[in-house]
Amino acid sequence: MKQDFFESGVVYHVFNRGNNREDIFIEEKNYRFFLSLLKKYTLPVADIYAFCLLKNHFHLALRIKDENLLTEKLKQKPFLAFSNLFNAYTKAINKAYNRHGSLFQEHLHRNRVEDEEYLMQLIAYIHLNPVKHGFTGDFKQYKYSSYQAYISEKPTNIETNFIMNLFGDKGNFEYWHDLNKLFLEDKMSDI
């Protein structure tokens, strides 16, 4: 990985899938384990705005913390947190399922999020991914996405306040998602 992989203070859409499109989550416990590693390795360097884990790929929306909030070690190489996350997960899956080699595609993909409108679209896109790929018809009930963190009153590690402020309130957040779901269903019916 390049050492300039992530820039402090910038929001990214981070995603990757299984090598050769293989499943990266085999059992329910794999999703929970990945989320625990995401918390362990990512929260020290980034605020997580959204996530969705699907059988063979994942999506994250996150903001790399400002330099003054990073330790000296992480200021030098913030990408190491992500490398450590994916290496730890791959080693655990390889050991548990008697497999060898790379679990993920060669390079982690990331897109820089340049404006708030794109960020709002991205949040909805991430939460609607289980519908797009046919895992569920009701994205609101999908267990491995951050959507529930936004509509629940329970404490969460997801940085919901910033995103809710973009949408204005919970009602607008839900409306935006429902509107995008209708658009997605309309596009899917054209296929």
MOHUQUI-V655637 format. One record per pair of residues at least 12 apart in sequence whose ideal C-beta (glycine too) atoms are under 10 Angstrom apart, sorted by the first residue. I is the first residue (numbers start at 1). J is the second residue. D is the distance in whole Angstrom. If there is no record, write none. Layout:
# MOHUQUI-V655637
{{I | J | D} {I | J | D}}
This chain:
# MOHUQUI-V655637
{{1 | 77 | 9} {1 | 79 | 5} {1 | 80 | 9} {1 | 82 | 8} {1 | 83 | 6} {1 | 86 | 10} {1 | 107 | 7} {1 | 108 | 7} {2 | 79 | 7} {2 | 107 | 9} {3 | 76 | 8} {3 | 77 | 6} {3 | 78 | 9} {3 | 79 | 7} {3 | 80 | 9} {4 | 77 | 10} {4 | 78 | 10} {4 | 79 | 8} {5 | 64 | 10} {5 | 77 | 9} {5 | 78 | 7} {5 | 79 | 4} {5 | 80 | 9} {5 | 82 | 7} {5 | 83 | 9} {5 | 107 | 10} {5 | 108 | 8} {5 | 110 | 8} {6 | 45 | 8} {6 | 46 | 8} {6 | 62 | 9} {6 | 63 | 10} {6 | 64 | 5} {6 | 77 | 10} {6 | 78 | 5} {6 | 79 | 6} {6 | 81 | 9} {6 | 82 | 8} {6 | 108 | 10} {6 | 110 | 7} {6 | 112 | 10} {7 | 64 | 6} {7 | 67 | 10} {7 | 78 | 8} {7 | 112 | 8} {8 | 45 | 9} {8 | 46 | 10} {8 | 63 | 9} {8 | 64 | 5} {8 | 65 | 7} {8 | 66 | 6} {8 | 67 | 5} {8 | 68 | 9} {8 | 69 | 9} {8 | 70 | 7} {8 | 74 | 10} {8 | 75 | 8} {8 | 78 | 7} {9 | 63 | 7} {9 | 64 | 6} {9 | 65 | 8} {9 | 66 | 5} {9 | 67 | 8} {9 | 68 | 10} {9 | 69 | 10} {10 | 46 | 10} {10 | 62 | 10} {10 | 63 | 7} {10 | 64 | 6} {10 | 110 | 10} {10 | 112 | 6} {10 | 113 | 8} {10 | 114 | 9} {11 | 46 | 9} {11 | 47 | 9} {11 | 49 | 7} {11 | 61 | 7} {11 | 62 | 7} {11 | 63 | 5} {11 | 64 | 8} {11 | 111 | 10} {11 | 112 | 7} {11 | 113 | 4} {11 | 114 | 9} {11 | 115 | 10} {11 | 116 | 9} {11 | 118 | 9} {11 | 119 | 6} {11 | 122 | 8} {11 | 162 | 10} {12 | 46 | 8} {12 | 49 | 10} {12 | 60 | 8} {12 | 61 | 7} {12 | 62 | 6} {12 | 63 | 8} {12 | 64 | 7} {12 | 108 | 10} {12 | 109 | 10} {12 | 110 | 5} {12 | 111 | 7} {12 | 112 | 6} {12 | 113 | 6} {12 | 122 | 10} {13 | 49 | 10} {13 | 50 | 9} {13 | 59 | 7} {13 | 60 | 7} {13 | 61 | 6} {13 | 62 | 9} {13 | 109 | 8} {13 | 110 | 7} {13 | 111 | 4} {13 | 112 | 8} {13 | 113 | 6} {13 | 118 | 9} {13 | 119 | 9} {13 | 122 | 5} {13 | 123 | 10} {13 | 125 | 8} {13 | 126 | 8} {14 | 42 | 9} {14 | 46 | 9} {14 | 48 | 10} {14 | 51 | 9} {14 | 58 | 8} {14 | 59 | 7} {14 | 60 | 4} {14 | 61 | 8} {14 | 62 | 6} {14 | 82 | 8} {14 | 108 | 6} {14 | 109 | 7} {14 | 110 | 5} {14 | 111 | 8} {15 | 52 | 9} {15 | 57 | 7} {15 | 58 | 6} {15 | 59 | 5} {15 | 60 | 7} {15 | 61 | 10} {15 | 105 | 10} {15 | 108 | 8} {15 | 109 | 5} {15 | 110 | 8} {15 | 111 | 8} {15 | 126 | 9} {15 | 129 | 10} {16 | 56 | 10} {16 | 57 | 7} {16 | 58 | 7} {16 | 59 | 9} {16 | 60 | 9} {16 | 82 | 10} {16 | 86 | 8} {16 | 103 | 10} {16 | 104 | 5} {16 | 105 | 6} {16 | 106 | 9} {16 | 107 | 8} {16 | 108 | 5} {16 | 109 | 6} {16 | 110 | 9} {17 | 54 | 9} {17 | 55 | 10} {17 | 56 | 5} {17 | 57 | 3} {17 | 58 | 8} {17 | 59 | 10} {17 | 104 | 7} {17 | 105 | 6} {17 | 109 | 9} {18 | 55 | 8} {18 | 56 | 5} {18 | 57 | 7} {18 | 58 | 10} {18 | 93 | 10} {18 | 102 | 9} {18 | 103 | 6} {18 | 104 | 7} {18 | 105 | 7} {19 | 56 | 10} {19 | 90 | 10} {19 | 101 | 7} {19 | 102 | 5} {19 | 103 | 6} {19 | 104 | 6} {19 | 105 | 6} {19 | 106 | 8} {20 | 56 | 10} {20 | 102 | 9} {20 | 105 | 9} {21 | 55 | 10} {21 | 56 | 6} {21 | 57 | 8} {21 | 105 | 9} {22 | 55 | 9} {22 | 56 | 6} {22 | 99 | 9} {22 | 102 | 10} {22 | 103 | 8} {22 | 104 | 10} {22 | 105 | 10} {23 | 54 | 9} {23 | 55 | 5} {23 | 56 | 5} {23 | 57 | 9} {23 | 93 | 10} {23 | 103 | 10} {24 | 53 | 8} {24 | 54 | 9} {24 | 55 | 7} {24 | 56 | 6} {24 | 57 | 7} {24 | 58 | 7} {24 | 86 | 10} {24 | 89 | 8} {24 | 90 | 9} {24 | 93 | 7} {24 | 103 | 6} {24 | 104 | 7} {24 | 105 | 10} {25 | 53 | 6} {25 | 54 | 8} {25 | 55 | 5} {25 | 56 | 8} {25 | 57 | 9} {25 | 58 | 8} {25 | 89 | 10} {25 | 93 | 9} {25 | 144 | 8} {26 | 55 | 8} {26 | 93 | 7} {26 | 96 | 8} {26 | 97 | 6} {26 | 99 | 10} {27 | 96 | 9} {27 | 97 | 9} {28 | 143 | 8} {28 | 144 | 9} {29 | 96 | 9} {30 | 53 | 9} {30 | 55 | 10} {30 | 89 | 8} {30 | 92 | 9} {30 | 93 | 7} {30 | 96 | 8} {30 | 97 | 9} {30 | 144 | 10} {31 | 53 | 5} {31 | 54 | 10} {31 | 55 | 9} {31 | 58 | 10} {31 | 143 | 7} {31 | 144 | 5} {32 | 53 | 10} {32 | 143 | 10} {32 | 144 | 9} {33 | 88 | 9} {33 | 89 | 7} {33 | 92 | 7} {33 | 93 | 9} {33 | 96 | 9} {34 | 51 | 9} {34 | 53 | 6} {34 | 58 | 8} {34 | 85 | 8} {34 | 86 | 10} {34 | 88 | 10} {34 | 89 | 6} {34 | 92 | 9} {34 | 93 | 9} {34 | 144 | 9} {35 | 51 | 8} {35 | 53 | 7} {35 | 144 | 8} {35 | 146 | 10} {35 | 157 | 9} {36 | 88 | 10} {36 | 89 | 10} {37 | 84 | 8} {37 | 85 | 5} {37 | 86 | 9} {37 | 87 | 10} {37 | 88 | 5} {37 | 89 | 6} {37 | 92 | 8} {38 | 51 | 7} {38 | 53 | 9} {38 | 58 | 9} {38 | 60 | 8} {38 | 62 | 10} {38 | 81 | 10} {38 | 82 | 10} {38 | 85 | 6} {38 | 89 | 9} {38 | 157 | 9} {39 | 85 | 10} {39 | 157 | 6} {40 | 81 | 9} {40 | 84 | 9} {40 | 85 | 8} {40 | 88 | 8} {41 | 80 | 9} {41 | 81 | 5} {41 | 82 | 7} {41 | 83 | 9} {41 | 84 | 5} {41 | 85 | 4} {41 | 86 | 9} {41 | 87 | 10} {41 | 88 | 7} {41 | 89 | 9} {42 | 60 | 8} {42 | 62 | 7} {42 | 64 | 10} {42 | 81 | 6} {42 | 82 | 7} {42 | 84 | 10} {42 | 85 | 6} {42 | 157 | 9} {43 | 62 | 10} {43 | 65 | 9} {43 | 81 | 9} {43 | 157 | 6} {43 | 159 | 10} {44 | 65 | 8} {44 | 69 | 9} {44 | 70 | 8} {44 | 71 | 7} {44 | 73 | 10} {44 | 74 | 6} {44 | 78 | 9} {44 | 81 | 6} {45 | 62 | 9} {45 | 63 | 10} {45 | 64 | 6} {45 | 65 | 6} {45 | 69 | 9} {45 | 70 | 6} {45 | 71 | 9} {45 | 74 | 5} {45 | 75 | 10} {45 | 77 | 10} {45 | 78 | 5} {45 | 79 | 9} {45 | 80 | 9} {45 | 81 | 4} {45 | 82 | 8} {46 | 60 | 9} {46 | 61 | 10} {46 | 62 | 4} {46 | 63 | 6} {46 | 64 | 5} {46 | 65 | 6} {46 | 70 | 10} {46 | 78 | 8} {46 | 81 | 8} {46 | 82 | 9} {46 | 159 | 9} {47 | 61 | 10} {47 | 62 | 6} {47 | 63 | 5} {47 | 64 | 8} {47 | 65 | 7} {47 | 69 | 10} {47 | 157 | 9} {47 | 158 | 9} {47 | 159 | 4} {47 | 161 | 10} {47 | 162 | 7} {47 | 163 | 10} {48 | 60 | 7} {48 | 61 | 8} {48 | 62 | 5} {48 | 63 | 8} {48 | 146 | 7} {48 | 149 | 9} {48 | 156 | 9} {48 | 157 | 7} {48 | 158 | 5} {48 | 159 | 6} {48 | 160 | 10} {49 | 61 | 4} {49 | 62 | 6} {49 | 63 | 7} {49 | 113 | 9} {49 | 119 | 7} {49 | 122 | 8} {49 | 123 | 7} {49 | 126 | 9} {49 | 146 | 8} {49 | 150 | 10} {49 | 158 | 7} {49 | 159 | 6} {49 | 160 | 8} {49 | 162 | 7} {49 | 163 | 5} {49 | 166 | 10} {50 | 62 | 8} {50 | 119 | 9} {50 | 122 | 7} {50 | 123 | 5} {50 | 124 | 9} {50 | 125 | 9} {50 | 126 | 4} {50 | 127 | 7} {50 | 129 | 10} {50 | 145 | 8} {50 | 146 | 5} {50 | 147 | 8} {50 | 149 | 9} {50 | 150 | 8} {50 | 158 | 7} {50 | 159 | 9} {50 | 160 | 9} {50 | 163 | 7} {51 | 126 | 7} {51 | 127 | 9} {51 | 129 | 10} {51 | 144 | 8} {51 | 145 | 7} {51 | 146 | 5} {51 | 147 | 10} {51 | 149 | 9} {51 | 158 | 8} {52 | 125 | 9} {52 | 126 | 5} {52 | 127 | 6} {52 | 128 | 9} {52 | 129 | 5} {52 | 130 | 7} {52 | 132 | 10} {52 | 133 | 10} {52 | 135 | 10} {52 | 139 | 9} {52 | 142 | 8} {52 | 144 | 7} {52 | 145 | 4} {52 | 146 | 7} {52 | 147 | 8} {53 | 129 | 9} {53 | 130 | 9} {53 | 142 | 9} {53 | 143 | 9} {53 | 144 | 4} {53 | 145 | 7} {53 | 146 | 10} {54 | 129 | 6} {54 | 130 | 6} {54 | 132 | 9} {54 | 133 | 6} {54 | 134 | 10} {54 | 135 | 6} {54 | 142 | 9} {54 | 144 | 8} {54 | 145 | 9} {55 | 133 | 9} {55 | 135 | 8} {55 | 144 | 10} {56 | 133 | 9} {57 | 104 | 9} {57 | 105 | 9} {57 | 109 | 10} {57 | 129 | 8} {57 | 133 | 8} {58 | 104 | 9} {58 | 126 | 9} {58 | 129 | 9} {58 | 144 | 9} {59 | 109 | 10} {59 | 122 | 9} {59 | 125 | 8} {59 | 126 | 5} {59 | 127 | 9} {59 | 129 | 6} {59 | 145 | 9} {59 | 146 | 10} {60 | 82 | 9} {60 | 108 | 10} {60 | 110 | 9} {60 | 126 | 8} {60 | 146 | 9} {61 | 111 | 10} {61 | 113 | 7} {61 | 119 | 7} {61 | 122 | 5} {61 | 123 | 6} {61 | 125 | 9} {61 | 126 | 6} {61 | 127 | 10} {61 | 146 | 9} {61 | 158 | 10} {61 | 159 | 10} {61 | 163 | 8} {62 | 82 | 10} {62 | 110 | 9} {62 | 113 | 10} {62 | 158 | 10} {62 | 159 | 8} {63 | 113 | 8} {63 | 119 | 9} {63 | 159 | 7} {63 | 162 | 8} {64 | 78 | 6} {64 | 79 | 10} {64 | 81 | 10} {65 | 78 | 8} {79 | 108 | 9} {79 | 110 | 10} {82 | 108 | 6} {82 | 110 | 9} {83 | 108 | 8} {85 | 108 | 10} {86 | 102 | 10} {86 | 103 | 8} {86 | 104 | 6} {86 | 108 | 7} {87 | 103 | 10} {87 | 104 | 10} {89 | 103 | 7} {89 | 104 | 8} {90 | 102 | 7} {90 | 103 | 4} {90 | 104 | 7} {91 | 103 | 9} {116 | 163 | 10} {116 | 165 | 10} {116 | 166 | 6} {117 | 166 | 9} {119 | 162 | 9} {119 | 163 | 8} {119 | 166 | 7} {120 | 163 | 8} {120 | 166 | 6} {120 | 167 | 7} {120 | 172 | 10} {120 | 173 | 9} {120 | 176 | 7} {120 | 180 | 10} {121 | 176 | 9} {121 | 180 | 8} {123 | 146 | 9} {123 | 147 | 9} {123 | 150 | 9} {123 | 163 | 6} {123 | 166 | 8} {123 | 167 | 8} {123 | 173 | 8} {123 | 176 | 8} {123 | 177 | 8} {123 | 180 | 10} {124 | 139 | 9} {124 | 147 | 10} {124 | 167 | 10} {124 | 173 | 9} {124 | 176 | 6} {124 | 177 | 5} {124 | 178 | 9} {124 | 179 | 8} {124 | 180 | 4} {124 | 181 | 8} {124 | 183 | 9} {124 | 184 | 9} {125 | 180 | 7} {125 | 184 | 9} {126 | 139 | 10} {126 | 145 | 7} {126 | 146 | 8} {126 | 147 | 9} {127 | 139 | 6} {127 | 140 | 8} {127 | 142 | 8} {127 | 145 | 5} {127 | 146 | 7} {127 | 147 | 4} {127 | 148 | 10} {127 | 150 | 8} {127 | 173 | 10} {127 | 176 | 10} {127 | 177 | 6} {127 | 180 | 9} {127 | 181 | 9} {128 | 142 | 9} {128 | 145 | 9} {128 | 147 | 9} {128 | 177 | 7} {128 | 178 | 10} {128 | 180 | 6} {128 | 181 | 6} {128 | 183 | 9} {128 | 184 | 6} {128 | 185 | 10} {129 | 142 | 9} {129 | 145 | 7} {129 | 184 | 10} {130 | 142 | 4} {130 | 143 | 9} {130 | 144 | 8} {130 | 145 | 7} {130 | 147 | 9} {131 | 180 | 10} {131 | 181 | 6} {131 | 184 | 6} {131 | 185 | 8} {131 | 188 | 9} {132 | 181 | 10} {132 | 184 | 6} {132 | 185 | 10} {132 | 187 | 9} {132 | 188 | 8} {134 | 188 | 9} {137 | 181 | 10} {137 | 185 | 9} {138 | 181 | 9} {139 | 177 | 7} {139 | 178 | 10} {139 | 180 | 10} {139 | 181 | 7} {139 | 184 | 9} {140 | 174 | 8} {140 | 177 | 8} {140 | 178 | 9} {140 | 181 | 9} {146 | 158 | 5} {146 | 159 | 10} {146 | 160 | 8} {146 | 163 | 9} {147 | 173 | 9} {147 | 174 | 9} {147 | 177 | 7} {149 | 163 | 10} {150 | 163 | 7} {150 | 164 | 7} {150 | 167 | 9} {150 | 170 | 7} {150 | 173 | 6} {150 | 174 | 9} {150 | 177 | 9} {151 | 170 | 7} {151 | 173 | 8} {151 | 174 | 7} {151 | 177 | 10} {160 | 173 | 9}}
